[in-house]
């Protein structure tokens, strides 16, 4: 039996993080066997064209102050040399950001703008950033400016452009106007360095996880639909006052009220090129759910869901695949009790349709989710340009290659 892992591991003594303050943003590219950010968590990683790995975002644990401190620091892990090299620091903090490789091998980072170690935002606005491996520097994509209430999602489309979708619950629920919009969107052409902004025609929805398909469709599933109630919390005013305040009908409550949440009952798609919106039947799950989704190589969408409890969120237990061609959901087998999949874990699709994540994966031939055996150390899952898939850790020089053809874990 072939071993599932080819292991390259170096035990190291981790450095203590300083007293809360990040160093100057520019750092000399000096290679070292230990990372500059020890005990980093909630980071993301992506392979560069030369198969080194770029690590961005997250927090580091400070022993001098027992707290997790968000960090600007980015760094590069050289698998062959088993060493880390500091990269230019990002302009903003990021929590589990999205990393995308552009046509020219630069890397774009977008995601939740992290607060400082004191719990305050670094600034009122922020922008996506682009890393250039040739110069080891970050630059702001400042044609897109977001405020701190917005969560941004991004993905590459088939034509190489990047689609951004910004979602702001605050903009909707803090507004008393019917025409309030919680979405903004942009198309970024990295070859021509152009940005086009537009307003998505998506229905307001909270606690949903939008997935941007490379075809140019946005899939919205789960969560709660936001419904406008004009008479709720709306105090009528005389018609002349309403007209003077910008309501031409004179009926103030016709366009003012409050946004309320109700359980979502449909799946919705919106085509960004044809500006077409469609609705379909809901996911084949019972109860209100929290959901995360990601597209697969064949264009379909995997949805993994967990039931939202009033007391706490339960571990993910159910999964389904959305067929773009058939426009329908197919229920997969529920996760076994001992299978762990975090709501933010990435899954990589292999050539045979197998889905692999940090702690196990889905095997189509058996129709089951299989956990890795306890003897298998794992980490952040990364696919190299050569097609090799492995696990790395942001806190130590560690690389594990995955042999997906081995039955060692598919028989668990």
Beta strands, then each sheet from edge to edge (+ up, - down):
strand 1: 5-9
strand 2: 31-32
strand 3: 44-47
strand 4: 53-56
strand 5: 59-62
strand 6: 67-70
strand 7: 74-78
strand 8: 83-87
strand 9: 94-101
strand 10: 107-113
strand 11: 125-126
strand 12: 129-132
strand 13: 137-140
strand 14: 146-147
strand 15: 151-156
strand 16: 162-167
strand 17: 183-189
strand 18: 194-198
strand 19: 205-206
strand 20: 211-212
strand 21: 217-220
strand 22: 224-229
strand 23: 258-263
strand 24: 266-271
strand 25: 276-281
strand 26: 289-295
strand 27: 301-307
strand 28: 318-323
strand 29: 328-331
strand 30: 348-349
strand 31: 355-357
strand 32: 360-363
strand 33: 368-371
strand 34: 380-383
strand 35: 389-392
strand 36: 398-402
sheet 1: 1+ 36- 35+ 34-
sheet 2: 2+ 8- 7+ 4- 3+
sheet 3: 5+ 6-
sheet 4: 9+ 10- 12+ 13-
sheet 5: 11+ 14-
sheet 6: 15+ 16- 17+ 18-
sheet 7: 19+ 22- 23+
sheet 8: 20+ 21- 24+ 25-
sheet 9: 26+ 27- 28+ 29-
sheet 10: 30+ 31- 32+ 33-
end
